[in-house]
């Protein structure tokens, strides 16, 4: 018999699900932001994500952002721009 060990441990608080979604099938254009966080290849990874999304959702408008430095939080002005310009956002990192 094989026994598996789950290294996650026990949660002290229950997970709280949230409802966030972006309907990419709507008739109007949807703007999706892609945020690279400054790790190596984060931009390259999001290039591939963008190609995959556009191949499935050609009406999608993609706006790219790059934090540029993985060791800092996103600057307030950058966060404001993402909030104002995008209907949704995918944040990613590389390595």
N, CA, C and O atoms as a GROMACS GRO file, in nm:
protein
  380
    1UNK      N    1   0.084  -0.118   0.000
    1UNK     CA    2   0.000   0.000   0.000
    1UNK      C    3   0.088   0.124   0.000
    1UNK      O    4   0.184   0.134   0.077
    2UNK      N    5   0.055   0.219  -0.087
    2UNK     CA    6   0.128   0.346  -0.094
    2UNK      C    7   0.052   0.449  -0.013
    2UNK      O    8  -0.070   0.465  -0.027
    3UNK      N    9   0.125   0.518   0.070
    3UNK     CA   10   0.065   0.622   0.152
    3UNK      C   11   0.125   0.756   0.112
    3UNK      O   12   0.247   0.768   0.102
    4UNK      N   13   0.041   0.856   0.090
    4UNK     CA   14   0.087   0.989   0.048
    4UNK      C   15   0.079   1.086   0.165
    4UNK      O   16  -0.013   1.080   0.247
    5UNK      N   17   0.176   1.175   0.170
    5UNK     CA   18   0.180   1.278   0.273
    5UNK      C   19   0.153   1.413   0.207
    5UNK      O   20   0.221   1.449   0.111
    6UNK      N   21   0.056   1.486   0.256
    6UNK     CA   22   0.026   1.620   0.208
    6UNK      C   23   0.102   1.720   0.294
    6UNK      O   24   0.072   1.734   0.412
    7UNK      N   25   0.201   1.791   0.236
    7UNK     CA   26   0.285   1.881   0.317
    7UNK      C   27   0.221   2.018   0.345
    7UNK      O   28   0.286   2.104   0.404
    8UNK      N   29   0.096   2.039   0.303
    8UNK     CA   30   0.034   2.170   0.321
    8UNK      C   31   0.004   2.205   0.466
    8UNK      O   32   0.002   2.323   0.501
    9UNK      N   33  -0.020   2.107   0.547
    9UNK     CA   34  -0.055   2.136   0.686
    9UNK      C   35  -0.202   2.163   0.700
    9UNK      O   36  -0.278   2.153   0.604
   10UNK      N   37  -0.243   2.196   0.820
   10UNK     CA   38  -0.383   2.220   0.851
   10UNK      C   39  -0.408   2.369   0.852
   10UNK      O   40  -0.331   2.445   0.911
   11UNK      N   41  -0.516   2.412   0.788
   11UNK     CA   42  -0.552   2.554   0.789
   11UNK      C   43  -0.617   2.591   0.921
   11UNK      O   44  -0.700   2.516   0.974
   12UNK      N   45  -0.580   2.705   0.973
   12UNK     CA   46  -0.641   2.753   1.096
   12UNK      C   47  -0.772   2.824   1.068
   12UNK      O   48  -0.863   2.825   1.152
   13UNK      N   49  -0.783   2.884   0.951
   13UNK     CA   50  -0.907   2.950   0.912
   13UNK      C   51  -0.954   2.887   0.781
   13UNK      O   52  -0.872   2.850   0.697
   14UNK      N   53  -1.083   2.875   0.763
   14UNK     CA   54  -1.132   2.815   0.640
   14UNK      C   55  -1.106   2.907   0.520
   14UNK      O   56  -1.101   3.029   0.533
   15UNK      N   57  -1.090   2.846   0.404
   15UNK     CA   58  -1.074   2.923   0.282
   15UNK      C   59  -1.203   2.999   0.254
   15UNK      O   60  -1.313   2.947   0.275
   16UNK      N   61  -1.189   3.123   0.208
   16UNK     CA   62  -1.305   3.205   0.177
   16UNK      C   63  -1.313   3.223   0.026
   16UNK      O   64  -1.236   3.300  -0.031
   17UNK      N   65  -1.405   3.153  -0.039
   17UNK     CA   66  -1.417   3.169  -0.184
   17UNK      C   67  -1.467   3.309  -0.219
   17UNK      O   68  -1.539   3.372  -0.142
   18UNK      N   69  -1.428   3.355  -0.335
   18UNK     CA   70  -1.474   3.485  -0.382
   18UNK      C   71  -1.514   3.471  -0.528
   18UNK      O   72  -1.464   3.385  -0.600
   19UNK      N   73  -1.603   3.556  -0.569
   19UNK     CA   74  -1.653   3.552  -0.706
   19UNK      C   75  -1.592   3.667  -0.784
   19UNK      O   76  -1.635   3.782  -0.774
   20UNK      N   77  -1.493   3.635  -0.862
   20UNK     CA   78  -1.436   3.731  -0.955
   20UNK      C   79  -1.439   3.665  -1.092
   20UNK      O   80  -1.397   3.551  -1.108
   21UNK      N   81  -1.488   3.736  -1.189
   21UNK     CA   82  -1.490   3.678  -1.323
   21UNK      C   83  -1.487   3.790  -1.426
   21UNK      O   84  -1.515   3.906  -1.396
   22UNK      N   85  -1.454   3.752  -1.546
   22UNK     CA   86  -1.451   3.844  -1.658
   22UNK      C   87  -1.503   3.767  -1.777
   22UNK      O   88  -1.439   3.672  -1.823
   23UNK      N   89  -1.619   3.806  -1.828
   23UNK     CA   90  -1.681   3.736  -1.938
   23UNK      C   91  -1.615   3.779  -2.069
   23UNK      O   92  -1.639   3.890  -2.118
   24UNK      N   93  -1.533   3.691  -2.124
   24UNK     CA   94  -1.462   3.723  -2.248
   24UNK      C   95  -1.548   3.699  -2.370
   24UNK      O   96  -1.505   3.728  -2.482
   25UNK      N   97  -1.667   3.646  -2.352
   25UNK     CA   98  -1.754   3.618  -2.465
   25UNK      C   99  -1.855   3.729  -2.492
   25UNK      O  100  -1.939   3.715  -2.581
   26UNK      N  101  -1.848   3.837  -2.418
   26UNK     CA  102  -1.943   3.947  -2.437
   26UNK      C  103  -1.920   4.013  -2.572
   26UNK      O  104  -1.813   4.002  -2.631
   27UNK      N  105  -2.023   4.081  -2.620
   27UNK     CA  106  -2.013   4.146  -2.752
   27UNK      C  107  -1.923   4.269  -2.748
   27UNK      O  108  -1.860   4.302  -2.849
   28UNK      N  109  -1.916   4.337  -2.635
   28UNK     CA  110  -1.830   4.455  -2.626
   28UNK      C  111  -1.686   4.414  -2.596
   28UNK      O  112  -1.661   4.305  -2.542
   29UNK      N  113  -1.594   4.501  -2.630
   29UNK     CA  114  -1.452   4.472  -2.606
   29UNK      C  115  -1.424   4.473  -2.456
   29UNK      O  116  -1.476   4.556  -2.382
   30UNK      N  117  -1.341   4.380  -2.415
   30UNK     CA  118  -1.298   4.371  -2.276
   30UNK      C  119  -1.149   4.398  -2.274
   30UNK      O  120  -1.075   4.345  -2.356
   31UNK      N  121  -1.105   4.481  -2.179
   31UNK     CA  122  -0.963   4.510  -2.166
   31UNK      C  123  -0.907   4.431  -2.049
   31UNK      O  124  -0.953   4.443  -1.935
   32UNK      N  125  -0.806   4.351  -2.080
   32UNK     CA  126  -0.741   4.268  -1.979
   32UNK      C  127  -0.597   4.314  -1.964
   32UNK      O  128  -0.523   4.321  -2.063
   33UNK      N  129  -0.557   4.345  -1.844
   33UNK     CA  130  -0.419   4.384  -1.817
   33UNK      C  131  -0.334   4.262  -1.786
   33UNK      O  132  -0.380   4.167  -1.724
   34UNK      N  133  -0.210   4.267  -1.830
   34UNK     CA  134  -0.112   4.163  -1.798
   34UNK      C  135   0.004   4.232  -1.728
   34UNK      O  136   0.071   4.318  -1.786
   35UNK      N  137   0.029   4.194  -1.603
   35UNK     CA  138   0.132   4.258  -1.521
   35UNK      C  139   0.250   4.164  -1.498
   35UNK      O  140   0.236   4.061  -1.432
   36UNK      N  141   0.364   4.200  -1.552
   36UNK     CA  142   0.489   4.129  -1.524
   36UNK      C  143   0.549   4.192  -1.399
   36UNK      O  144   0.546   4.314  -1.381
   37UNK      N  145   0.603   4.107  -1.312
   37UNK     CA  146   0.648   4.162  -1.184
   37UNK      C  147   0.798   4.191  -1.176
   37UNK      O  148   0.846   4.234  -1.072
   38UNK      N  149   0.871   4.168  -1.284
   38UNK     CA  150   1.013   4.201  -1.281
   38UNK      C  151   1.106   4.083  -1.265
   38UNK      O  152   1.227   4.100  -1.279
   39UNK      N  153   1.054   3.965  -1.236
   39UNK     CA  154   1.140   3.847  -1.234
   39UNK      C  155   1.182   3.812  -1.376
   39UNK      O  156   1.111   3.845  -1.471
   40UNK      N  157   1.297   3.746  -1.392
   40UNK     CA  158   1.339   3.705  -1.525
   40UNK      C  159   1.230   3.620  -1.593
   40UNK      O  160   1.170   3.533  -1.531
   41UNK      N  161   1.208   3.648  -1.718
   41UNK     CA  162   1.112   3.577  -1.804
   41UNK      C  163   0.965   3.603  -1.772
   41UNK      O  164   0.879   3.539  -1.832
   42UNK      N  165   0.935   3.694  -1.681
   42UNK     CA  166   0.794   3.724  -1.657
   42UNK      C  167   0.730   3.787  -1.780
   42UNK      O  168   0.614   3.759  -1.810
   43UNK      N  169   0.803   3.871  -1.851
   43UNK     CA  170   0.752   3.932  -1.974
   43UNK      C  171   0.736   3.825  -2.082
   43UNK      O  172   0.635   3.822  -2.151
   44UNK      N  173   0.834   3.737  -2.096
   44UNK     CA  174   0.825   3.630  -2.195
   44UNK      C  175   0.706   3.538  -2.167
   44UNK      O  176   0.637   3.496  -2.260
   45UNK      N  177   0.684   3.506  -2.040
   45UNK     CA  178   0.571   3.422  -2.005
   45UNK      C  179   0.440   3.489  -2.044
   45UNK      O  180   0.352   3.425  -2.101
   46UNK      N  181   0.427   3.619  -2.014
   46UNK     CA  182   0.304   3.690  -2.047
   46UNK      C  183   0.287   3.708  -2.197
   46UNK      O  184   0.175   3.720  -2.246
   47UNK      N  185   0.398   3.710  -2.273
   47UNK     CA  186   0.387   3.708  -2.420
   47UNK      C  187   0.311   3.584  -2.464
   47UNK      O  188   0.222   3.592  -2.549
   48UNK      N  189   0.346   3.470  -2.407
   48UNK     CA  190   0.279   3.344  -2.441
   48UNK      C  191   0.134   3.344  -2.395
   48UNK      O  192   0.046   3.296  -2.466
   49UNK      N  193   0.108   3.399  -2.276
   49UNK     CA  194  -0.030   3.408  -2.225
   49UNK      C  195  -0.113   3.495  -2.319
   49UNK      O  196  -0.226   3.460  -2.353
   50UNK      N  197  -0.057   3.608  -2.361
   50UNK     CA  198  -0.129   3.698  -2.451
   50UNK      C  199  -0.162   3.629  -2.583
   50UNK      O  200  -0.275   3.639  -2.631
   51UNK      N  201  -0.065   3.560  -2.642
   51UNK     CA  202  -0.091   3.489  -2.768
   51UNK      C  203  -0.202   3.386  -2.751
   51UNK      O  204  -0.291   3.375  -2.836
   52UNK      N  205  -0.198   3.311  -2.642
   52UNK     CA  206  -0.300   3.209  -2.618
   52UNK      C  207  -0.438   3.272  -2.600
   52UNK      O  208  -0.537   3.222  -2.654
   53UNK      N  209  -0.445   3.379  -2.525
   53UNK     CA  210  -0.574   3.445  -2.503
   53UNK      C  211  -0.630   3.502  -2.633
   53UNK      O  212  -0.748   3.484  -2.663
   54UNK      N  213  -0.545   3.570  -2.710
   54UNK     CA  214  -0.593   3.631  -2.834
   54UNK      C  215  -0.632   3.527  -2.939
   54UNK      O  216  -0.718   3.554  -3.022
   55UNK      N  217  -0.570   3.410  -2.935
   55UNK     CA  218  -0.610   3.306  -3.030
   55UNK      C  219  -0.750   3.254  -2.999
   55UNK      O  220  -0.819   3.205  -3.089
   56UNK      N  221  -0.792   3.264  -2.874
   56UNK     CA  222  -0.924   3.217  -2.834
   56UNK      C  223  -1.027   3.329  -2.824
   56UNK      O  224  -1.146   3.305  -2.839
   57UNK      N  225  -0.980   3.450  -2.798
   57UNK     CA  226  -1.069   3.566  -2.780
   57UNK      C  227  -1.014   3.683  -2.862
   57UNK      O  228  -0.954   3.774  -2.805
   58UNK      N  229  -1.033   3.682  -2.993
   58UNK     CA  230  -0.971   3.784  -3.078
   58UNK      C  231  -1.018   3.927  -3.051
   58UNK      O  232  -0.947   4.022  -3.085
   59UNK      N  233  -1.136   3.945  -2.989
   59UNK     CA  234  -1.184   4.080  -2.958
   59UNK      C  235  -1.123   4.136  -2.830
   59UNK      O  236  -1.143   4.254  -2.799
   60UNK      N  237  -1.051   4.055  -2.758
   60UNK     CA  238  -0.991   4.097  -2.632
   60UNK      C  239  -0.888   4.207  -2.656
   60UNK      O  240  -0.805   4.198  -2.746
   61UNK      N  241  -0.895   4.310  -2.575
   61UNK     CA  242  -0.795   4.416  -2.577
   61UNK      C  243  -0.698   4.389  -2.462
   61UNK      O  244  -0.740   4.379  -2.346
   62UNK      N  245  -0.570   4.377  -2.493
   62UNK     CA  246  -0.469   4.347  -2.392
   62UNK      C  247  -0.384   4.471  -2.368
   62UNK      O  248  -0.333   4.532  -2.462
   63UNK      N  249  -0.368   4.506  -2.242
   63UNK     CA  250  -0.281   4.618  -2.204
   63UNK      C  251  -0.172   4.562  -2.115
   63UNK      O  252  -0.200   4.494  -2.016
   64UNK      N  253  -0.048   4.591  -2.150
   64UNK     CA  254   0.066   4.534  -2.078
   64UNK      C  255   0.121   4.632  -1.975
   64UNK      O  256   0.126   4.753  -1.997
   65UNK      N  257   0.162   4.576  -1.862
   65UNK     CA  258   0.225   4.652  -1.755
   65UNK      C  259   0.346   4.574  -1.707
   65UNK      O  260   0.348   4.451  -1.713
   66UNK      N  261   0.446   4.645  -1.659
   66UNK     CA  262   0.566   4.580  -1.607
   66UNK      C  263   0.612   4.655  -1.483
   66UNK      O  264   0.650   4.772  -1.490
   67UNK      N  265   0.607   4.587  -1.370
   67UNK     CA  266   0.649   4.649  -1.244
   67UNK      C  267   0.798   4.677  -1.246
   67UNK      O  268   0.845   4.773  -1.184
   68UNK      N  269   0.873   4.594  -1.318
   68UNK     CA  270   1.015   4.620  -1.339
   68UNK      C  271   1.108   4.576  -1.228
   68UNK      O  272   1.227   4.553  -1.253
   69UNK      N  273   1.059   4.563  -1.108
   69UNK     CA  274   1.144   4.526  -0.995
   69UNK      C  275   1.064   4.433  -0.905
   69UNK      O  276   0.966   4.474  -0.842
   70UNK      N  277   1.105   4.309  -0.899
   70UNK     CA  278   1.031   4.209  -0.822
   70UNK      C  279   1.034   4.233  -0.672
   70UNK      O  280   0.953   4.176  -0.599
   71UNK      N  281   1.125   4.317  -0.625
   71UNK     CA  282   1.140   4.335  -0.480
   71UNK      C  283   1.058   4.450  -0.424
   71UNK      O  284   1.066   4.479  -0.304
   72UNK      N  285   0.979   4.516  -0.507
   72UNK     CA  286   0.897   4.627  -0.459
   72UNK      C  287   0.749   4.598  -0.487
   72UNK      O  288   0.716   4.518  -0.574
   73UNK      N  289   0.662   4.664  -0.412
   73UNK     CA  290   0.519   4.658  -0.443
   73UNK      C  291   0.495   4.747  -0.565
   73UNK      O  292   0.574   4.837  -0.594
   74UNK      N  293   0.388   4.722  -0.634
   74UNK     CA  294   0.355   4.804  -0.750
   74UNK      C  295   0.332   4.948  -0.705
   74UNK      O  296   0.259   4.972  -0.608
   75UNK      N  297   0.392   5.042  -0.773
   75UNK     CA  298   0.374   5.183  -0.736
   75UNK      C  299   0.226   5.224  -0.746
   75UNK      O  300   0.151   5.172  -0.827
   76UNK      N  301   0.188   5.318  -0.662
   76UNK     CA  302   0.049   5.363  -0.656
   76UNK      C  303  -0.002   5.410  -0.792
   76UNK      O  304  -0.115   5.380  -0.830
   77UNK      N  305   0.081   5.482  -0.866
   77UNK     CA  306   0.038   5.531  -0.998
   77UNK      C  307   0.013   5.416  -1.095
   77UNK      O  308  -0.081   5.421  -1.174
   78UNK      N  309   0.095   5.312  -1.088
   78UNK     CA  310   0.076   5.196  -1.174
   78UNK      C  311  -0.052   5.122  -1.138
   78UNK      O  312  -0.128   5.081  -1.226
   79UNK      N  313  -0.078   5.105  -1.010
   79UNK     CA  314  -0.201   5.040  -0.965
   79UNK      C  315  -0.322   5.120  -1.012
   79UNK      O  316  -0.420   5.062  -1.060
   80UNK      N  317  -0.317   5.251  -0.998
   80UNK     CA  318  -0.428   5.336  -1.041
   80UNK      C  319  -0.451   5.322  -1.191
   80UNK      O  320  -0.566   5.316  -1.236
   81UNK      N  321  -0.345   5.318  -1.269
   81UNK     CA  322  -0.357   5.301  -1.414
   81UNK      C  323  -0.423   5.167  -1.448
   81UNK      O  324  -0.510   5.161  -1.535
   82UNK      N  325  -0.381   5.062  -1.381
   82UNK     CA  326  -0.439   4.930  -1.407
   82UNK      C  327  -0.588   4.928  -1.370
   82UNK      O  328  -0.670   4.874  -1.444
   83UNK      N  329  -0.622   4.987  -1.257
   83UNK     CA  330  -0.762   4.991  -1.212
   83UNK      C  331  -0.847   5.071  -1.310
   83UNK      O  332  -0.958   5.030  -1.344
   84UNK      N  333  -0.796   5.184  -1.355
   84UNK     CA  334  -0.873   5.272  -1.443
   84UNK      C  335  -0.884   5.220  -1.586
   84UNK      O  336  -0.985   5.244  -1.652
   85UNK      N  337  -0.782   5.148  -1.634
   85UNK     CA  338  -0.777   5.111  -1.775
   85UNK      C  339  -0.822   4.968  -1.804
   85UNK      O  340  -0.842   4.934  -1.921
   86UNK      N  341  -0.837   4.884  -1.704
   86UNK     CA  342  -0.860   4.741  -1.729
   86UNK      C  343  -0.986   4.692  -1.660
   86UNK      O  344  -1.024   4.738  -1.553
   87UNK      N  345  -1.050   4.595  -1.726
   87UNK     CA  346  -1.166   4.527  -1.667
   87UNK      C  347  -1.121   4.411  -1.579
   87UNK      O  348  -1.194   4.369  -1.489
   88UNK      N  349  -1.001   4.359  -1.604
   88UNK     CA  350  -0.944   4.249  -1.527
   88UNK      C  351  -0.794   4.251  -1.542
   88UNK      O  352  -0.741   4.323  -1.627
   89UNK      N  353  -0.724   4.172  -1.462
   89UNK     CA  354  -0.579   4.173  -1.464
   89UNK      C  355  -0.524   4.035  -1.432
   89UNK      O  356  -0.575   3.966  -1.343
   90UNK      N  357  -0.421   3.995  -1.503
   90UNK     CA  358  -0.346   3.875  -1.470
   90UNK      C  359  -0.208   3.920  -1.429
   90UNK      O  360  -0.138   3.986  -1.506
   91UNK      N  361  -0.168   3.887  -1.308
   91UNK     CA  362  -0.034   3.917  -1.260
   91UNK      C  363   0.048   3.790  -1.267
   91UNK      O  364   0.000   3.683  -1.229
   92UNK      N  365   0.170   3.801  -1.315
   92UNK     CA  366   0.252   3.681  -1.333
   92UNK      C  367   0.396   3.713  -1.300
   92UNK      O  368   0.439   3.828  -1.298
   93UNK      N  369   0.470   3.607  -1.274
   93UNK     CA  370   0.612   3.620  -1.250
   93UNK      C  371   0.686   3.511  -1.325
   93UNK      O  372   0.627   3.410  -1.363
   94UNK      N  373   0.812   3.531  -1.345
   94UNK     CA  374   0.893   3.433  -1.417
   94UNK      C  375   1.002   3.377  -1.330
   94UNK      O  376   1.009   3.408  -1.211
   95UNK      N  377   1.086   3.296  -1.388
   95UNK     CA  378   1.205   3.240  -1.326
   95UNK      C  379   1.268   3.146  -1.422
   95UNK      O  380   1.371   3.086  -1.392
   0.00000   0.00000   0.00000
